[in-house]
Amino acid sequence: MTTVEAGIDEVVVSRWSPARSIGLCIGLYAFGSLVVLWNVVAVHPTTRSICGCGDPARYLWFVEYPAWALTHGASLLHATRVFPPNGLNLLDDTSVLGFGIPLAPLSWLAGPVASLNAALFVLPVLSATGMLLLLRRWVESMPIAFVGGLAWGFSLYMMTGLISGWLNFVLVTPPLMVLCLDLLLTDRRRSPVLLGGALGGLVVVQYFLSTELLVVTALSALVALVVLGVLAAVRRPDGLGEALRRLGLGTAVGLGVSVVLLAYPLWVTFAGPAHLSGLVWLAAPPGYFGVTLEGFVRWFPPDAVTTTVHRFGGYQGPAIGQMQYLGWSALVAVLAGLVLCRRSWRAWVAAAVGAVGVWCCLTPDRRLNDFWVPWRILARVPVVQNVLPIRFTAVVLFGLIAVVALAARALQALVEAQGRRRWPVGLVAPVLGGLAAGVLVVAAMLPQGARVIAASPLTATPVVLPAWFDTAGRHQPAGRVILTYPVVFGGLQAPLAWQAVDTMGYSLVGGDGPRSDPSRAGRERPGYVVLSHTDTGWDPATWLTARSVAKVSIALRQWGTTTVVEPDEPELPAYDRGDHPAEFAVLITAATGVTPRLEHRAWVWHLTTTSTPATISAAEMMACAGRATTSGIAAATSCVVGRSGGLSPLSGSPSAGR
């Protein structure tokens, strides 16, 4: 509404043709996404992606599951293809149904790899477009709005999401939510009911993309409204009452729309099958993934984390590892921008929200930040405590881009006005104004932009299935429950990609994400813990024991496991293999009393209801595992059966044995 704006800031009217200018910008964003993801979307897009491992493997699973569920009449919100017998509550995880459901037709036609790649491609395009639409209202220069969208959609935050396959990092809805709130405050021509409905619709969309980012956006909106209220009270603009009435009506409508549409999903999230309560990540303290102030201005070489990322994170190129980095020049640009826009309420609100975002990014670890940070309180707030502090990086980035965009336009107008006094006609003044604005924008965006350019194009790798999963795994009878090696219990995640590309033809023992915490394994927890130690990092002597055999045997029975599959392909990438294949084979043979068969280059244990564990000591199992070094896994597993003192009935308690 113009009366409110007149007391604080001027209403900006675009001089560009909306359809033509926005269409051109979206095309340029798409070209930029193609450059960044060339190796992903242009080179075998149905078989190559960021990786068939780590978190990208999880998101391959997330985009395939809705396609499978829609064709099999299964629930879209509760999956039983992983974590038998209770399954996975998708709304308690980063399931991105907002991508998976629309991409289901592509998954049916070309498979989940193509769907994941398509989602990765549109991730920066959608995000950049959302910011463009907001800045187009705030500044009258389409080039500045375009650059702001570029900085938002191709930021280090977004690049971190791309290299990790994190589709929940899409940033399209927050700027559009801000746009709805802005229109409610400043534009009498538009119906507050329609704007409120649009706001509620955006909330619903965001709920199915990232509930974590929805919480961050809601908290930031509260901060913005408080700051706006203070500014309005100090300056006392005319029409404040009318603006608040529109805002109240619009937000009430938005809340009503979102509550109605999300009533059932909210029930599933907090009370539905396999739901999680309290802390999502039980093994980590609230606020653990935070940063220090130094990280915003100093770049730390990522070499130290690249090796870990290659094995567990998924991306096989150089790690980025520092999405919060802005650089000193960005901070200088913000300070200069506040001077230039000292009369703009939008600039002050954006700066305040960004500053609070910086504060909320900081880790509560007193060894790193020995001063008070908000997470000392937020860590005790239900729901909010499950947000990672680093997610507030998006809020910081929003504040930076908004302030710099407004300042660049103000500087451009100032320089043009001064130039026209000396050169009243011609292009000199506009060119000088554009150059001045460009210098400010480059100063703010160059530190991040240089890192993004250095990381482009992103590395892509083939999504490789072991031979058994590429053949027999695709044609399993109904009701098969398969345990793989490596096990997928919160460590190596490649088996999730195998199952996704296998089009969910079987249920997979285990899974990843917060549901994989051992405390959530139920009565199968003892065996679950043993198996989770078999991939990496644990000395086999600690888990290859008679007691462990009993625990695993009971867990396999309770999960309803029908088959255990261990690929025997040394040429597979390290992320597709565990560190102790021989010891795992010995453990499973002892726990089931079944000798595996070599099928399609994999050792396969076909279990029956009469499968019983072997009686064998830890020393004997270690000796059998040692045979694999010279004679292979077949010799090691035959050794187990040969050395066992006969097969004993399955015990109901894991306490027996050594």
Secondary structure, DSSP 8 states (H G I E B T S, - for coil): -HHHHHHH-------S-HHHHHHHHHHHHHHHHHHHTHHHHTS-TTTEES-SSHHHHHHHHHHHHHHHHHHHT--SSEE-SBSTTT-EEGGGTT--HHHHTTTHHHHHHH-HHHHHHHHHHHHHHHHHHHHHHHHHHH-S-HHHHHHHHHHHHTSHHHHHHHHHT-GGG--SHHHHHHHHHHHHHH-TTS-HHHHHHHHHHHHHHHHTT-HHHHHHHHHHHHHHHHHHHHHHHHH--TTHHHHHHHHHHHHHHHHHHHHHHHHHHHHHHHHSTT---S-SSTTS-TT-S-B-THHHH----THHHHHHIIIII---S-----TT---HHHHHHHHHHHHHTTT-HHHHHHHHHHHHHHHHHB---TTT--S--THHHHTTSTTGGGS-GGGGHHHHHHHHHHHHHHHHHHHHHHHHHHHHHH--SSSHHHHHHHHHHHHHHHHHHHHHHHHHHHH-S---EE----HHHHTGGGG--TT-EEEESS-EESS--HHHHHHHHTTT-SEESEE-SGGGSGGGSGGGHHHHHHHHTSSSSS-HHHH-SHHHHHHHHHHHHHHT--EEEEE--TTS-GGGS-S-HHHHHHHHHHHH----EEETTEEEEE--TT---B---HHHHHHHHHHHHHH-HHHHHHHHHHHSSSB----S-TTS--
